[in-house]
Amino acid sequence: MELLTKTIEKTFLNLKPREEWSFRDAGRSQTTAFTHDYHRYPAKFIPQIVRKLIEDYAPSGTQVVCDPFGGCGTTLVEAKLLGHKSIGFDINPVAKLITQTKTTAIKPRTLANNRNKFLKYYENAPSVLYNHHQRINYWFDESTIQELDKIYFAIKKIKNHNVRRFFLCSFSHNLKNCSRWLMKSIKPTIDKDKILPNPKETFLRHLDSMIKKNERFYSTLVQSGYINTPAKMYRRDSTKKLPIETGVIDLIITSPPYVTSYEYADLHQLSLLWFGDDPKHFKKWHHFSNGFIDFRRNFIGTSSKEKKSGDFNSAIAKQIVDDLIQVERPLAVDVANYFLDMKRVFTEMYRILKTGGKACTIIGNTSLRGVEILNAQVAAEQMQAAGFRKVDFIKREIPNKMITPWRDLESGKFTEKNNPSKIRAYEYEYVVVMEKT
Ligand SMILES: C[S@@+](CC[C@H](N)C(=O)[O-])C[C@H]1O[C@@H](n2cnc3c(N)ncnc32)[C@H](O)[C@@H]1O
């Protein structure tokens, strides 16, 4: 293990950023092409990385691409566009809703007809409708809730399942806009000065942009013949055994969560609360929003977990945790749990891959309380311990930041530009490409 560790450390130290992986020239219209910006999602990767990895490692024929941290479905959308079957998992039900919507191209005429029907349903919607969770009253004002109730009522009248989900995705995206949530904040923060928009106007505006994007997605897939290429997304905890047989996946492309950075459960609480209030249609969501603390605990990298035990299968991880113990013990526990969870996911990734199949993990290094958290090196080490063999370690510069590049020096959490104790993070990230031997 010692020699292996030294080799990995040295290899990463000597890596130079590769220009062809920076996608410096990819503008917003390219990074948000097709269905890619149906719904905001933190820390999603740009589709260009996924596309290049698929082209490099699944160049011909129909292959099966998997993303165990599927998020809002970037991998699955790109796989479908390139004619590959795909399967994704994420613990977050909002991720499942978004991904299923983004990978389902709908006949443009069907959407247009249903938009008209929706407007009629909306006009005839009764005014007082639902009993909401009290947190809804914390986030929304009374008149907004009434308007949202009408929109929601009208959406649920739509009979076609895929179309209804398409409208629900737009609705879910619109919740943050209409709430008192500070738009730029990734933490649940009230913006006292926020001028609240008209919910119907913002909903329709976003819906119409999705309708336009669907049109291109649909016609592209019809032309290429990939319209029926399956893309399946499941809500699952990827630290547990995934519902896939051993050795069936050709290519894994994934970007794991980071430790103590985004609290995905908190971030999507508006959608969770809203849909969770409707147990008849969203039985599981109801369960999550009522048992929110337990639900949140299962997200990898959250800071609310009890200490787990086990071997990291990584000397680098052990060193990081030992260093953190000297600085802040609870943080060391969070990071230790994170590495233990990631070890389980890498083992599962190895199991589901075919022999010769590649796993591409896109990951950046961070720093917490002055200790460098070498996620990429740990991933390489843990993957090697799981049985993988190195194919390529790629260092890429991140020129277009999708997220704030600033972290608070003290807490390591994302912060605003005007925070005096900020440090710049995520200038680079790595693609750890390994093969199942
Ligand atoms: C960096 S994001 C992935 C974003 C994705 N690459 C995209 O483009 O949308 C990490 C994802 O891991 C998910 N996640 C966290 N813990 C998980 C777990 N135990 N099992 C499965 N997914 C988990 C989060 O919900 C989040 O969507």
The ligand as a MOL file (V3000), in Angstrom:
LIG
                    3D

  0  0  0     0  0            999 V3000
M  V30 BEGIN CTAB
M  V30 COUNTS 27 29 0 0 0
M  V30 BEGIN ATOM
M  V30 1 C -22.0140 16.3240 -7.8300 0
M  V30 2 S -23.6670 15.8010 -7.8260 0 CHG=1
M  V30 3 C -23.8320 14.9720 -9.3520 0
M  V30 4 C -24.2600 15.9110 -10.4240 0
M  V30 5 C -24.3720 15.2400 -11.7800 0
M  V30 6 N -23.0740 14.8790 -12.2970 0
M  V30 7 C -25.0660 16.1680 -12.7650 0
M  V30 8 O -24.4970 16.5690 -13.7500 0
M  V30 9 O -26.2090 16.5260 -12.4810 0 CHG=-1
M  V30 10 C -23.6370 14.4940 -6.6740 0
M  V30 11 C -24.9750 13.7700 -6.5060 0
M  V30 12 O -24.7980 12.7200 -5.5580 0
M  V30 13 C -26.0610 12.4970 -4.9610 0
M  V30 14 N -25.8830 11.6590 -3.7650 0
M  V30 15 C -25.4640 12.0070 -2.5260 0
M  V30 16 N -25.4550 10.9440 -1.7240 0
M  V30 17 C -25.8630 9.8800 -2.4570 0
M  V30 18 C -26.0490 8.4960 -2.1760 0
M  V30 19 N -25.8220 7.9880 -0.9700 0
M  V30 20 N -26.4660 7.6920 -3.1870 0
M  V30 21 C -26.7280 8.1910 -4.4290 0
M  V30 22 N -26.5810 9.5090 -4.7410 0
M  V30 23 C -26.1430 10.3390 -3.7710 0
M  V30 24 C -26.5840 13.8960 -4.7260 0
M  V30 25 O -27.9850 13.8920 -4.5530 0
M  V30 26 C -26.1280 14.6060 -5.9950 0
M  V30 27 O -27.1500 14.6020 -6.9480 0
M  V30 END ATOM
M  V30 BEGIN BOND
M  V30 1 1 1 2
M  V30 2 1 2 3
M  V30 3 1 2 10
M  V30 4 1 3 4
M  V30 5 1 4 5
M  V30 6 1 5 6
M  V30 7 1 5 7
M  V30 8 2 7 8
M  V30 9 1 7 9
M  V30 10 1 10 11
M  V30 11 1 11 12
M  V30 12 1 11 26
M  V30 13 1 12 13
M  V30 14 1 13 14
M  V30 15 1 13 24
M  V30 16 1 14 15
M  V30 17 1 14 23
M  V30 18 2 15 16
M  V30 19 1 16 17
M  V30 20 1 17 18
M  V30 21 2 17 23
M  V30 22 1 18 19
M  V30 23 2 18 20
M  V30 24 1 20 21
M  V30 25 2 21 22
M  V30 26 1 22 23
M  V30 27 1 24 25
M  V30 28 1 24 26
M  V30 29 1 26 27
M  V30 END BOND
M  V30 END CTAB
M  END
